[in-house]
Amino acid sequence: MRIESPDTCGRLSTELLELLYYGELPSSRAASVREHLDGCKDCRNRWEALRTWLDKVRSLSPEPSEETLHRCRAEFSRRLLKESVGRGKVRPGASSPWWRTPWAAAAGVVLFLLGFAAGWVVAPTAEGSAGPGYLLDHPEFYTTTAHISYDADRDVLSLEVVAARRLQITGSPQDPEKARLLARSVLAATNPAVRRQAVELLGELSPYVQEIEPALIAALTTDPNAAVRTRSLEVLLRRRVTPALCQALIDVLLNDPNLALRLRALEALSELLEKEPAMLRPSEVTRLLQVAQNSESTLLRRRTNALLQEFEK
Amino acid sequence: MEEPELVERAQAGDVDAFTRLVAEHDRAVLRLALRYTGSEDEAADLYQETLWRAYRSLPRFRNDSRFSTWLFRIAVNVCLKRIEKQRKEAAVLEPIASEQSLSFSATTPLAGPETAFQLAEFRQRLYAALQDLSPRQRMVFVLRHFEGLPLAEIATLLKCSTGSVKKYLFAATRRLRELLQDVYQETL
């Protein structure tokens, strides 16, 4: 494109100087411009002013904070979880409404299996139209009180949520898929007290749940509520060590706003690595080094350093 | 697990694979959104929309570019569309908005060693000035000046010629110099 005529001495336009600044001139053209700048005080002054100004503007470019990134990731994880609960194991790109998809039939089966005794909350006439997805879309039914009980004689687990209306979810804990669905559906609740109950439920059902998916681990350990995160960590630590859990602990250590929780994660990590040092991958050692060097807490820095030294041995 | 395998699994509906895939590149998405809007809340919102759109469009991803490039392109489009929409809404509600946005050019000039307060004020003015640019001018400026992308790459992202990208960039910097004239004058 044609470069417009210059402002002063007549040789170098501001646009040309901008291209020089951005390194967008061919090398021969850049050399001739630099040669002119060496000999022309007027253009050199303009070049210096432009460069200083552009540098100054660049120095103001904002960087997202770790906290914001952490919050965004947690929110997105929650949205994905909600989607996978509400629509079964959803395939990305699915655009049909869920009630018109084949999984609607499956939802009906799940509903039946879970033994939803929802009364007037879940429309009893349309078996396929209600299920965890229905609950998630109607958060007004969640509340501050929830009670979990297990009737060993009948082998029936109940999660009772007392809301504006009363809702009961019951089912046998022996089926891991059921347990996961139940926990995940409640995890998407807006009320932290209900989420906390979901975590407790997960803890109770833990022996029956073979694997907790990394996305669920991430959602639990990044919950906006500190009490839910703390309890989640304890529940997860009672389980078999997996790389995902190890990674989640380091995430907590790096990003959690609560120092007590970060210290707990570090302590758990030390214990885990004592038993299974192979769980720590080189990229995660680098992340631990970040904590050791950059954490604002002296205690955390010192303990992370100690862990790394122990690990090196 | 390598990227193509993660993509394949994510396309088959594996939510965890998608989460892992995105975790490598989502910081760049959030950074672009923040640099484009200057607001953490808006950036967080654009982040959600970008990732959600990527998740929904994943079956159409053909591996003919890197996943990161594809995701970044979605982020660029989401940012552009959002601002275009906001502008249309603002034009209906408040037709004199563009005149109002000029008023900040006459604020007190910065002088001497800058305090944190002055820098914060300048950043605020810079973002007010960026809002005066067209969505594309602003995007080109952010991509070239803040993100350091070459003009040719920006042209590919925006699906236009390098010449057009230069026009957007020159228009953007010229307008910013006008709007932040006092700061520019200091450097002369």
Interface residues (C-beta under 8 A of the other chain):
Chain A: M1 T14 E15 E18 L19 Y22 E24 N45 R46 E48 A49 L50 T52 W53 L54 K56 V57 R58 L60 S61 P62 E63 P64 S65 T68 L69 R71 C72 R73 E75 F76 S77 R79 L80 L81 E83 S84 K89 V90 R91 P92 G93 S95 E213 P214 A215 A218
Chain B: A10 Q11 A12 G13 V15 D16 F18 T19 R20 V22 A23 D26 R27 L30 R31 L34 R35 G38 E40 A43 A44 Y47 Q48 L51 W52 Y55 R56 S57 L58 P59 R60 L119 F122 R123 L126 R144 H145 F146 P150 L151 G163 K166 K167 L169 F170 T173 R174 L176 R177 V183 Y184 T187 L188
